[in-house]
């Protein structure tokens, strides 16, 4: 399991080619981004993250809260 924190779509798109190969069959890549209403600006959403992960062979799963600022979307192979 890997957790990658980011607030920008461009950063996620740039890092996905490096992150995706590390996700083993049955493994998870959690993408963490700021919650709506947190003090951090973001252009990420569940839909954007799923769209970035899909071409890399990763399917979106559950969303979970991490803390008061961050939430995460689980991607798996």
C-alpha positions as CSV (number, residue, x, y, z in Angstrom):
1,X,0.0,0.0,0.0
2,X,1.2,3.5,-0.9
3,X,-0.3,6.8,-0.1
4,X,0.5,9.8,-2.3
5,X,-0.6,13.3,-1.1
6,X,-1.2,16.0,-3.7
7,X,-3.5,18.9,-4.3
8,X,-3.0,19.4,-8.0
9,X,-4.1,17.4,-11.0
10,X,-1.0,18.2,-13.0
11,X,1.2,16.8,-10.2
12,X,-0.9,13.6,-10.1
13,X,-0.7,13.2,-13.9
14,X,3.1,13.7,-13.8
15,X,3.6,11.2,-11.0
16,X,1.2,8.5,-12.1
17,X,3.6,6.8,-14.5
18,X,6.0,6.5,-11.6
19,X,3.5,5.3,-9.0
20,X,1.3,2.9,-11.0
21,X,4.1,0.3,-11.7
22,X,4.6,-0.1,-8.0
23,X,1.0,-1.3,-7.4
24,X,1.1,-5.1,-7.3
25,X,-1.9,-7.3,-8.1
26,X,-4.1,-6.9,-5.0
27,X,-2.2,-3.9,-3.9
28,X,-3.5,-0.4,-3.3
29,X,-2.5,3.1,-4.2
30,X,-4.3,5.8,-2.1
31,X,-4.4,9.2,-3.6
32,X,-4.9,11.8,-0.9
33,X,-6.2,15.3,-1.7
34,X,-7.6,18.2,0.4
35,X,-11.2,18.0,1.6
36,X,-13.6,20.5,0.3
37,X,-13.7,23.4,2.7
38,X,-10.1,22.7,4.0
39,X,-7.6,25.5,4.0
40,X,-5.8,24.0,0.9
41,X,-6.9,24.7,-2.6
42,X,-7.3,21.8,-5.0
43,X,-8.4,20.9,-8.5
44,X,-8.8,17.2,-7.7
45,X,-12.0,15.2,-7.2
46,X,-12.9,11.5,-7.2
47,X,-13.7,11.8,-10.9
48,X,-10.4,13.4,-11.8
49,X,-8.4,10.9,-9.8
50,X,-10.3,7.9,-11.3
51,X,-9.7,9.4,-14.8
52,X,-6.0,9.7,-14.2
53,X,-5.7,6.2,-12.8
54,X,-7.7,4.4,-15.4
55,X,-5.2,4.6,-18.3
56,X,-2.6,3.2,-15.9
57,X,-4.7,0.1,-15.3
58,X,-6.0,1.3,-11.9
59,X,-9.6,1.2,-10.8
60,X,-11.2,3.5,-8.3
61,X,-12.5,2.1,-5.1
62,X,-13.6,3.6,-1.8
63,X,-13.1,7.1,-0.5
64,X,-12.0,7.5,3.1
65,X,-11.2,10.4,5.4
66,X,-7.7,10.7,6.6
67,X,-8.0,13.7,8.9
68,X,-9.7,17.1,9.0
69,X,-7.8,18.3,5.9
70,X,-7.2,15.2,3.8
71,X,-9.3,12.5,2.2
72,X,-8.2,9.6,0.0
73,X,-9.3,7.5,-2.9
74,X,-8.2,3.9,-3.2
75,X,-6.9,2.8,-6.6
76,X,-6.2,-0.9,-7.3
77,X,-5.1,-3.0,-10.1
